[in-house]
Amino acid sequence: MTDTADRASVSAVDERLGEVARIVRRAMLDALPDGEPSKWLYAPLRAYPQRPGKALRPALCLSAGRAFGADTDALLGIAVAIELLHNAFLVHDDVADGSEMRRGRPTLGAMYGMATAINTGDALALVAGQVLRRATRQLDRDLGELVWSEFDTMALRTLEGQAIEVGWQADNIDDLAPDDYLNLILHKTCWYTTIHPLRVGAIVGSHGTAELGSLVRFGFHFGAAFQIRDDLLNLVGDERIYGKEILGDLYEGKRTLPLVHLLSVARPSDRDLLADYLHRTRAQRSAALVQRVRTMMDDYGSIAFTRHYAEGILLAAEEYFEHAFADAHPGPDLEFLRSLVPYVWARWR
């Protein structure tokens, strides 16, 4: 692609995501209950859904579903439920990580305290289930049960991924390889960010006849590339654009792909420093120590390695796309889905 074509493609995807975000944000806020105690539950409940987000998950669900034949009315409630659960996960992730910023503003924990944040995350997950229940009542019984089964599987896979990451930190695991990282994000990120929205959309659109294996393969590779891009932005991005704390992953000791690579190639003396860094708590990781680790990533080529690794995953995603959507209907939704891989690619340039 030329630079002009890249910019046009990125702009078109951003415009579509923005449209979906506005629709889903309104639907989420309409679905959230109100009442008392407002200050400590119902006001915080609206905080994250009100903030602008990427809306990738509902966009994937809506586009995949329509590409396989569903109409928007059959899909919107499901897409909204996915995004509400995403917001619940974000609240709990911020508590677990001790994060200070989310979508350019203070996290719920920073605003209201950890107890209120945890309770609010629980409430968002509850409302997500209520919205999904109403949405599946529009479907025939067997299809509705299949959608619920997909939702349950997605939630469990995500919790497994969170458990793996927490376990790595609790047990001070530092002998990891890229395959370990990919297994982590398959569960923690890809299943609910890309695989589930694509699968459930295709299931509704095809009335349960779509071939799901190829959708899993495409969703995993696309989702992995998207997550690695997010990991890189945490290291090299602009906090005003990124919306979260730059270097937050390093402060938290997250085993991202750049850190996994650094651990595998560092000289013994630097490896000892990294082991000490990982054994510390977030509060014990000083700004100077975090910056030292960040500089080592440049010195050892970990940033360049991660970019190259992700490019290979994106190439695989392009190949899997054609198999995943071989039976989909031509049109704007299919073209939007097709444009997502070059979109991620262009965002790195």
HELIX and SHEET records of a PDB file:
HELIX    1   1 ASP A    3  ALA A   31  1                                  29    
HELIX    2   2 SER A   38  TYR A   42  3                                   5    
HELIX    3   3 ALA A   43  GLN A   50  1                                   8    
HELIX    4   4 LEU A   56  ALA A   67  1                                  12    
HELIX    5   5 THR A   72  ASP A   97  1                                  26    
HELIX    6   6 LEU A  108  TYR A  112  1                                   5    
HELIX    7   7 MET A  114  THR A  136  1                                  23    
HELIX    8   8 ARG A  141  ALA A  170  1                                  30    
HELIX    9   9 PRO A  178  ILE A  185  1                                   8    
HELIX   10  10 LEU A  186  ILE A  195  3                                  10    
HELIX   11  11 HIS A  196  SER A  206  1                                  11    
HELIX   12  12 GLY A  213  VAL A  236  1                                  24    
HELIX   13  13 GLU A  239  TYR A  242  1                                   4    
HELIX   14  14 GLY A  248  GLU A  252  1                                   5    
HELIX   15  15 LEU A  257  VAL A  265  1                                   9    
HELIX   16  16 PRO A  268  HIS A  279  1                                  12    
HELIX   17  17 ARG A  282  GLN A  284  5                                   3    
HELIX   18  18 ALA A  287  ASP A  299  1                                  13    
HELIX   19  19 SER A  302  ALA A  324  1                                  23    
HELIX   20  20 PRO A  332  ARG A  338  1                                   7    
HELIX   21  21 LEU A  340  ARG A  347  1                                   8    
SHEET    1   A 2 MET A 101  ARG A 102  0                                        
SHEET    2   A 2 ARG A 105  PRO A 106 -1                                        
END                                                                             
